[in-house]
Amino acid sequence: MDFYELVTRRSSIHSNAPRRAIPDNVLQSILNAGRVAPSAKNLQP
């Protein structure tokens, strides 16, 4: 999948599925990606 296809196929989720568990390794990967992602002017939370 190229970048253009990724951007055009995105969707917004307005509700969640509380009964659907996220595996710990997937959650850890998501959090790690956010931790190392660049930020505007190095603004950090």
Stockholm file with secondary structure:
# STOCKHOLM 1.0

chainA/1-45         MDFYELVTRRSSIHSNAPRRAIPDNVLQSILNAGRVAPSAKNLQP
#=GR chainA/1-45 SS CCHHHHHHTCCCCCSCCTTSCCCHHHHHHHHHHHHHSCCGGGCCC
#=GC SS_cons        CCHHHHHHTCCCCCSCCTTSCCCHHHHHHHHHHHHHSCCGGGCCC
//
